[in-house]
Amino acid sequence: MSADQPPLDLFVDRLPVLLARLRDVELPDDFPFDFTTDSVAELDRSTAGQREDEADVLALGAYLGEVLLRIGGGGWRWDDRDGPVVALDSRLGLEPVPVVRLVREGLPAGRPLGAVVEPVEQGVAQQRRDEPDWRPRAEQPPAVDDLRVADLPQPAWLTGWLDERSAAFAGWAEQHRGSWDFSTASLDSLETVLLEHLDSPEAVSAAARTPLVDGAVWYLGEVLCRTRDARWHYFEPDPANPPTAFAGRPHVTQDRPDGASVVPFGLLRAAVRARRPGELRRRAEAFGSS
């Protein structure tokens, strides 16, 4: 990705990351992230009454646009005023849809996003009544299909952090006694180490960037990656927007379209708060099991 790219190319390149952030951070775990009309109705319910920041507006517009492209064909375009717009199959006779602007203006006013989809569905239905063999023509394959984590670009910060923690693991394991074989059972050893050194969730937060906690975050995440079909991911924090549990912290996401996501740091805090033997292991085993 280059700053010299046309804005449309930059936007299309960012689509997988925008939509991954929407799925993993902003929407409920049970949201049907399948780019269907029904999912837009669910999107309306999930965002009702919320104030969305600009990053969320862009991601919601991206999702809405991908839904429209699957219904009415066409492709993404760039408008100097409205940014990314969806130009539908020309046989429908519809104007390009400024999805990001419609989200930005519609959410505060309580206008449902489903109202954007309805005229496209009606246009397709009418065209097929006139020409039963007609199908909307897509200009290119969907920019996002099953949104696999393996297809997302890995941020430079995450690459460096993973390399650093992997290199430091042997020393960390020597310093902290336990059975470090990356099994879920080994998380009992990790829990014991944490409870020996940290007496509250606040103490975990205070030690967030120390070798002890950083090593524990990496080890827990690696166990989840190896036992729960997950991969590491990371969203850069945005100083212009409120912090979230995910932004600025390494997290793991299961590598499937409906995969669960979790922040290992948050699981460590929860285990220290609970102080129940086996808490960390149970939470790891429950990850993505529903």
C-alpha positions as CSV (number, residue, x, y, z in Angstrom):
1,M,0.0,0.0,0.0
2,S,1.4,3.4,-1.0
3,A,0.3,6.9,-0.3
4,D,0.8,7.6,-4.1
5,Q,-2.1,5.2,-4.9
6,P,-5.4,6.7,-6.1
7,P,-7.8,7.1,-3.2
8,L,-10.1,4.3,-4.5
9,D,-7.2,1.8,-4.6
10,L,-6.2,2.8,-1.1
11,F,-9.8,2.3,0.1
12,V,-10.2,-1.1,-1.6
13,D,-6.8,-2.2,-0.1
14,R,-8.1,-1.3,3.3
15,L,-11.4,-3.1,3.0
16,P,-10.3,-6.4,4.7
17,V,-8.8,-4.5,7.7
18,L,-11.8,-2.2,8.0
19,L,-14.3,-5.1,8.0
20,A,-12.2,-7.2,10.3
21,R,-12.1,-4.4,12.9
22,L,-15.9,-4.0,12.5
23,R,-16.4,-7.7,13.0
24,D,-13.9,-8.3,15.8
25,V,-14.3,-5.0,17.8
26,E,-17.6,-3.3,17.1
27,L,-20.2,-5.9,16.5
28,P,-21.7,-8.6,18.8
29,D,-20.1,-12.0,18.6
30,D,-23.2,-13.5,17.1
31,F,-23.6,-11.0,14.3
32,P,-24.2,-12.8,11.0
33,F,-21.3,-11.3,9.1
34,D,-22.4,-12.7,5.7
35,F,-23.2,-9.6,3.6
36,T,-26.9,-10.5,3.2
37,T,-29.9,-8.2,3.4
38,D,-30.9,-9.8,6.7
39,S,-27.5,-8.9,8.1
40,V,-28.2,-5.2,7.3
41,A,-31.3,-5.4,9.4
42,E,-29.2,-6.9,12.2
43,L,-26.7,-4.1,11.7
44,D,-29.4,-1.6,12.3
45,R,-30.3,-3.2,15.5
46,S,-26.7,-3.5,16.6
47,T,-25.9,0.2,16.0
48,A,-29.3,1.7,17.1
49,G,-28.7,4.7,19.5
50,Q,-24.9,4.5,19.2
51,R,-22.6,7.4,18.3
52,E,-20.1,6.0,15.9
53,D,-16.6,7.5,15.3
54,E,-15.3,8.1,11.8
55,A,-13.4,4.8,11.7
56,D,-16.7,3.0,12.5
57,V,-18.6,5.0,9.9
58,L,-16.1,4.1,7.2
59,A,-16.2,0.4,8.2
60,L,-20.1,0.4,8.3
61,G,-20.1,2.1,4.9
62,A,-17.7,-0.6,3.6
63,Y,-20.0,-3.4,4.8
64,L,-23.1,-1.7,3.4
65,G,-21.3,-1.3,0.1
66,E,-20.2,-4.9,-0.1
67,V,-23.9,-5.9,0.5
68,L,-25.1,-3.7,-2.3
69,L,-22.5,-5.1,-4.7
70,R,-23.7,-8.7,-4.0
71,I,-27.3,-7.6,-4.7
72,G,-26.9,-5.3,-7.6
73,G,-23.5,-6.0,-9.2
74,G,-21.3,-3.1,-10.3
75,G,-18.2,-2.0,-8.5
76,W,-16.6,0.6,-6.2
77,R,-16.0,4.1,-7.4
78,W,-14.5,7.2,-5.9
79,D,-16.3,10.6,-5.6
80,D,-14.3,13.7,-4.7
81,R,-17.1,14.8,-2.4
82,D,-18.6,11.6,-1.0
83,G,-15.5,9.3,-1.1
84,P,-16.2,5.6,-1.8
85,V,-19.5,5.0,-3.6
86,V,-21.1,1.9,-5.2
87,A,-21.8,2.1,-8.9
88,L,-24.4,-0.6,-9.5
89,D,-25.1,-2.6,-12.7
90,S,-26.0,0.1,-15.3
91,R,-29.1,-1.8,-16.3
92,L,-30.7,-0.9,-13.0
93,G,-30.6,2.8,-13.9
94,L,-29.7,3.8,-10.3
95,E,-27.3,6.6,-9.3
96,P,-24.1,5.6,-7.5
97,V,-24.8,5.0,-3.8
98,P,-22.6,7.2,-1.4
99,V,-22.5,4.5,1.3
100,V,-20.2,6.2,3.7
101,R,-22.0,9.6,3.6
102,L,-25.4,7.8,4.0
103,V,-24.0,6.0,7.1
104,R,-22.5,9.2,8.5
105,E,-25.7,11.2,8.1
106,G,-28.2,8.4,8.7
107,L,-27.0,6.9,12.0
108,P,-27.4,10.1,14.1
109,A,-30.8,10.6,12.6
110,G,-31.9,7.0,13.2
111,R,-32.4,6.2,9.6
112,P,-32.1,2.5,9.0
113,L,-29.4,1.3,6.6
114,G,-32.0,-1.2,5.3
115,A,-33.6,1.7,3.5
116,V,-30.5,2.0,1.3
117,V,-30.7,-1.6,0.3
118,E,-34.5,-1.7,-0.5
119,P,-34.5,0.3,-3.8
120,V,-31.6,-1.8,-5.1
121,E,-33.5,-5.1,-4.3
122,Q,-36.6,-3.6,-5.9
123,G,-34.7,-2.6,-9.0
124,V,-33.2,-6.0,-9.4
125,A,-36.6,-7.7,-8.9
126,Q,-38.1,-5.4,-11.6
127,Q,-35.3,-6.0,-14.1
128,R,-35.7,-9.8,-13.6
129,R,-39.4,-9.6,-14.1
130,D,-38.7,-7.8,-17.4
131,E,-35.9,-10.2,-18.3
132,P,-36.1,-13.5,-16.4
133,D,-32.6,-14.6,-17.5
134,W,-30.9,-11.3,-16.5
135,R,-28.5,-11.3,-13.6
136,P,-26.6,-8.2,-12.1
137,R,-23.1,-8.1,-13.5
138,A,-20.2,-7.6,-11.0
139,E,-17.2,-5.8,-12.4
140,Q,-14.8,-7.7,-10.2
141,P,-15.0,-10.4,-7.5
142,P,-16.1,-9.1,-4.1
143,A,-13.2,-7.2,-2.5
144,V,-13.9,-9.2,0.7
145,D,-15.2,-12.8,0.6
146,D,-14.8,-14.9,3.8
147,L,-12.6,-12.4,5.6
148,R,-10.0,-14.9,6.7
149,V,-7.4,-13.6,9.2
150,A,-4.6,-15.2,7.2
151,D,-5.4,-12.7,4.3
152,L,-5.1,-9.6,6.4
153,P,-1.9,-7.6,6.3
154,Q,0.1,-8.0,9.6
155,P,1.0,-4.6,11.1
156,A,4.7,-3.9,11.5
157,W,4.3,-3.4,15.3
158,L,2.8,-6.9,15.7
159,T,5.5,-8.5,13.6
160,G,8.2,-6.9,15.7
161,W,6.5,-7.7,19.0
162,L,5.9,-11.4,18.0
163,D,9.6,-11.8,17.0
164,E,10.7,-10.1,20.2
165,R,8.5,-12.3,22.5
166,S,9.4,-15.5,20.6
167,A,13.1,-14.8,21.0
168,A,12.7,-14.0,24.7
169,F,10.6,-17.1,25.5
170,A,13.4,-19.5,26.4
171,G,14.7,-17.0,29.0
172,W,11.2,-16.3,30.3
173,A,10.4,-20.0,30.7
174,E,13.7,-20.6,32.6
175,Q,12.8,-17.8,35.0
176,H,9.2,-19.0,35.6
177,R,8.9,-22.7,36.6
178,G,6.2,-24.6,34.8
179,S,5.2,-27.0,32.0
180,W,5.5,-24.9,28.9
181,D,4.4,-27.1,26.1
182,F,1.7,-24.8,24.6
183,S,-1.2,-27.1,25.7
184,T,-4.3,-25.8,27.4
185,A,-3.3,-27.8,30.4
186,S,0.0,-25.7,30.7
187,L,-2.2,-22.6,31.3
188,D,-2.5,-23.9,34.9
189,S,1.2,-23.2,35.2
190,L,0.8,-19.8,33.7
191,E,-2.0,-19.0,36.1
192,T,0.1,-20.0,39.1
193,V,2.9,-17.7,37.9
194,L,0.6,-14.8,37.6
195,L,-1.1,-15.3,41.0
196,E,2.3,-15.5,42.6
197,H,3.3,-12.1,41.3
198,L,0.1,-10.1,40.8
199,D,-2.8,-9.7,43.3
200,S,-5.4,-7.8,41.3
201,P,-6.4,-6.9,37.7
202,E,-5.0,-3.4,38.4
203,A,-1.6,-4.9,39.2
204,V,-1.8,-6.7,35.8
205,S,-2.5,-3.4,34.1
206,A,0.3,-1.7,35.9
207,A,2.7,-4.4,34.8
208,A,1.4,-4.5,31.2
209,R,4.7,-3.9,29.4
210,T,6.9,-5.8,31.8
211,P,8.6,-9.0,30.7
212,L,6.4,-11.0,33.0
213,V,3.1,-9.9,31.6
214,D,4.2,-9.4,28.1
215,G,5.6,-12.9,28.1
216,A,2.4,-14.2,29.6
217,V,0.3,-12.5,27.0
218,W,2.4,-14.0,24.2
219,Y,2.3,-17.5,25.7
220,L,-1.5,-17.5,26.2
221,G,-2.0,-16.2,22.7
222,E,0.3,-18.8,21.3
223,V,-1.7,-21.5,23.1
224,L,-4.9,-20.2,21.6
225,C,-3.4,-20.0,18.1
226,R,-2.1,-23.6,18.3
227,T,-5.1,-25.2,20.0
228,R,-8.1,-23.1,18.8
229,D,-7.2,-22.5,15.1
230,A,-6.5,-18.8,15.7
231,R,-4.1,-16.2,14.5
232,W,-2.6,-13.0,15.9
233,H,-3.9,-9.6,14.8
234,Y,-3.5,-6.0,15.9
235,F,-5.3,-2.8,15.3
236,E,-3.4,0.4,15.7
237,P,-4.8,2.8,18.3
238,D,-6.4,5.9,17.0
239,P,-5.7,9.0,19.1
240,A,-8.7,10.7,17.6
241,N,-11.1,8.1,18.9
242,P,-11.9,6.6,22.3
243,P,-9.8,3.5,23.2
244,T,-11.3,0.0,22.9
245,A,-10.4,-3.3,24.4
246,F,-8.8,-4.4,21.1
247,A,-7.1,-1.3,19.7
248,G,-3.4,-1.1,20.7
249,R,-3.3,-4.7,22.1
250,P,-2.4,-7.9,20.4
251,H,-5.4,-10.2,20.1
252,V,-6.1,-13.5,18.5
253,T,-8.9,-14.3,16.0
254,Q,-10.0,-17.7,14.8
255,D,-9.3,-18.2,11.2
256,R,-12.8,-18.7,9.9
257,P,-15.6,-16.3,8.8
258,D,-17.4,-16.6,12.1
259,G,-14.3,-16.8,14.2
260,A,-14.2,-15.5,17.7
261,S,-11.7,-13.0,18.9
262,V,-10.2,-12.3,22.3
263,V,-7.5,-10.1,23.8
264,P,-5.1,-12.4,25.9
265,F,-4.3,-9.5,28.2
266,G,-8.0,-9.3,29.1
267,L,-8.1,-13.0,29.9
268,L,-5.1,-12.6,32.2
269,R,-6.8,-9.8,34.1
270,A,-10.0,-12.0,34.4
271,A,-8.0,-14.9,35.8
272,V,-6.3,-12.8,38.4
273,R,-9.6,-11.2,39.4
274,A,-11.3,-14.6,39.8
275,R,-8.3,-16.3,41.6
276,R,-10.0,-19.7,41.1
277,P,-7.8,-22.7,40.2
278,G,-8.1,-23.5,36.5
279,E,-9.9,-20.3,35.5
280,L,-7.5,-19.4,32.7
281,R,-7.6,-22.9,31.3
282,R,-11.4,-22.9,31.3
283,R,-11.6,-19.6,29.6
284,A,-9.1,-20.8,26.9
285,E,-11.1,-24.0,26.3
286,A,-14.3,-22.0,26.0
287,F,-12.8,-19.6,23.4
288,G,-14.7,-20.0,20.1
289,S,-16.5,-23.2,21.3
290,S,-20.0,-21.8,20.8
